Every structure is written in structure tokens, then in C-alpha cells.
């Protein structure tokens, strides 16, 4: 199988660098084959964009360490979660006031393995994709997604919030694409976003998303559904 991010094709972990700069951002969820817009304005991260654009265009998106230990166990990065997602810059625009407007295309999840002294204002880490099959099996588990229940739960949540959806686009989406899009746009907090990131496949991610949404519809507290 192949993951495409813009013009770049990724087929094997050897297609990826062993070290990447990381962008810590709470509540941000990038998934493989997902699209994340970023408004980059801090000078250190503007410099990071300049640096990666001259190379592999890859950034590791990772959340600051949560109140709980991440599902992957203890991390080497101290205040960062151990598991994140690599994204390739596939769109970039300059704002005219010093900011970059960027779109990241998700490639694969990773584990932080150790910080690298780069001499730059942003942080760089050794990363490993061991244990993740996002490149080899990017659609893993989609045949087991309970699509009717997922859509019914999604519709119930939209109705409860007085929101609408582009149902024609929803109907055209594959199970993998639907689960990825709904997970990334979900309003849940950092702990839930990390659970969705760490789910082993699309079916498990869909089940987690359904549980979170049903729990919220029942009046439960955010982040408590899967504890």
C-alpha cells in the first residue's frame, strides 16, 4: 500500500527521516491521510517551517503530556505525549504579517525516541514508526467500521447542537476517510483526541468516537467516556 501526501509517496518507514522537528499543540489531532490547517505565528515555529521547507517538509505533531499517562506508556520527552503523527506540508501561504498558513497532510504515527540537540529554537526528536501499520495498511479495519451507527451518532450530535453537514460528501466518503474526518473535526478535548490517535485501526477509532459522542449526548463529562 501507499500513503500519498501531496506529490510525495510514502511506502515504507525507510522513506521517512529518523529525526524530525516537533510542533507541540494541545487538542490538535492529525491522523494519517487527514488534512490539518495551521496558523503558524510564533517566531520559533516560523523558523521551523522555513527549515523543513528546505528539506523533507515533515513535522511531528504531538500533544503536551496529558493529566494521564498516554496509552503507549511512559514517554522519553518529559512533558510531551509519546505518540504523535507525522505531517507533510502540502500547502503554504504567507500572510504578509509574518505568519504562515499551512496545511499538513498526515503520513504516519510515530513514537518519540529521544530529543536531539539541534541548536535551533524548536525541538527535534528521533522518532520510530515501529508498531504502526499506517504505511503498510492505511485502510486497516475499515471493513469492520459500524458505519450506520457512526452516522446515526454523528447525526444525533449535529441535531443536538443545531448543526448541519454536507451529507452528499459524507455518503461518498470511504469508511476510512469518514472515520478520519469525523475524528479530526470532533470537538472533544486533548485526552479524547489522544485516545483517537492511539486507536489501533479504523474500526477501533470509530468505536471510540461513537462511545465519546454517545457519552456526551447522555450528558457525561468530556474525557470520561473511555476511562
N, C-alpha and C positions, 0 to 999 in steps of 0.2 A: 504494500500500500504506500501511498504518498500523501504528504501534507504540503499544500501549496500556500505560500504567504506572499502575495503579490507575484513577482516574477521568479521567486526563489522556490525551488523544490527541495523538500527535506524527506529523505527516505530512511536514514539510519542515524543513530546517535553520533557516528563519526562525521556527519555533516555539520555538527554543532561545535562551537568552541568550548574549551574546557573551563574558561573563565569568562564571566560577564559582569557588567555593571548592574546594580540592582536599584530599583525605584521602590522604596517602601511607601505604601499608601493604604491606610486603613479603610476597610469597607469596599475596596476595589476588587472585582473578580474578573480576571481574564482566564478564559478556557481555550484549549486547543481548537482551532478553526473559528474562534469568536473574534469579534472586532471591538476594540476599546478606544474611544476618543479620549485624548488627554490634552489638558491646557497646561503647558509647562511654563512656569514663570520664575521659579527660584533660580538664582544665578548658577548654583552648583549643578542643577539638573538641566539647565540650558546648555552648560558646558558638556554634560553627559551626552545630550543629543548631538552636539557638534562632533563629539568624539566617535560615537557609534556610527554616525552617518559616513564617516571616513573609513569604516571597516565593515563589520558584519551586519550592522543595523539591528542587532539583537539587544534587548533589555530584559532583565528578570524582574517581573512584577511580584512583589511579596508583601504580605501584611506585617505590620508591627506585631510583636508577640501578644497574644490574647491573654485574658484572665485565666484561661485554662491551658493545659499543655496541649499542643496540637496532636492530632490523631497519629501522626507519624512518629511521635516520641520526642525526646529532648533534642534541642537544636544546637548547632555549633555557633549560631550567630547571636547568642545572647538575647537581645531584645527583638529579634525578628523570628517570625514563624519559619519553620524548617522547609516547608513545601511552598513553592510558587509556580509561576508559569512564564516561560519564555515568550516574548512577543517580538515580531519583526516590524520595524517602521515601514509601513506601506503607503502612507500619505503624510506629507509635512507641508505646512504653510507658515509663513512668517506674518505676525500680526501687525508689525510696524511699530510696536511699543515694547519690543524686547522679548515677547513671548513666542513660543512655538505652539501651533495647533497640530497635534499629531494623531494618527490612527495606528494602533498596534494590532497586528494580526497574530492571534495565538498559534504557537507551534507545538509545544510540548511542556508538560510539567517537569519539575526538577526538585532535587534536594540540595540545600546548601551544604557544602562540604568543608568550607574554611575560607576565612577572609584573606584577601590578597592585598599587600601593601602596594598601592598604585601611585601614591604621591599626588593624587587628584582629590578635589573636594567631595567627590561622590564615592560610594563604596563599591568595591568589586569583590566577587566571590568565585571560588571554584565551585562548580555545580556538577551534579550527576543525574542522568535520567534513568539510572538503574531502577527497575521495579515498575516503570511506567511504560505502557504499550501504545502511547498516543501516536507514535510514528508508524509502528508496525500494524496496529489495528485501530485506526482513528474512529471507526464506527462501532467499536466493540459494545455489545449489549443492546444495541438499538432495536433488535428484533424482539426483545423482551420488555420493551417500554409499554406500559399500560396507557396508550395514547388516549383512549376515550376518557379514562379517569383523570389524566393530566389536563386535558382540555376542559373537562367539566369543572375541575377545581379552579383552573385559571379563569374560566368564565364567571364562576361564583365570586371570586375575589374582585374581578373587574366590576361586576354588578354592585358589590358591597361598597366600592369606592366611587361609583358613578362614572366609570371609565369605559372607553371603547377600544376595540382592537381592529386591525386590518385582517379580517377573518379569511379573505381570499389568500393573502400571503401565508397565514397560518396553515391553511389547508394544503398549500403547495409545499410546505417545508417537510423535509425528511424527519424521521424521529430524532436522529442525532442533532440535526440543525435546530429543531424545535426545543429540545431539552437544553441545548447550549444557549440559545437566545433567551429563553424564559429564565434560566438560572442567572445569566448575567444582568438581566434587567430587573430581577426580583428586588423588592425593597428591603429585604432582611439585612440584619446587622452583620458585623465582622465575624462573629463566631459561626453563624449560619453560612456565610459566604465561604469560610474555610472548610466547613463540612462538605459543601457542594464541590469545592475544588478537589478535595481529597477522595471523593467517591470513586470507587474502582472502575466503574464503567457507566454508560449512559442510562442503563436500567436502574442502577443503584442511585444515580444522581436524580433521576426522575422521581423515584420513590421518596428520596429525602425532600425534594422540592414539594411534592404532594403533601407529605407529613407536616412540613413547616407551614404551608398555606392553610391546610385544614385546621391546624392548631390555632393559627391567627384568626381564622374565621370563627372559631369557637370561643374566642376571647382570651386565649392564652398569652403569656408573656413571650416577647421576642427572644429567640435563642434558647428557649427551654424545651422545644418540641422533641429534640433527639437526645436529651441528657438522660 
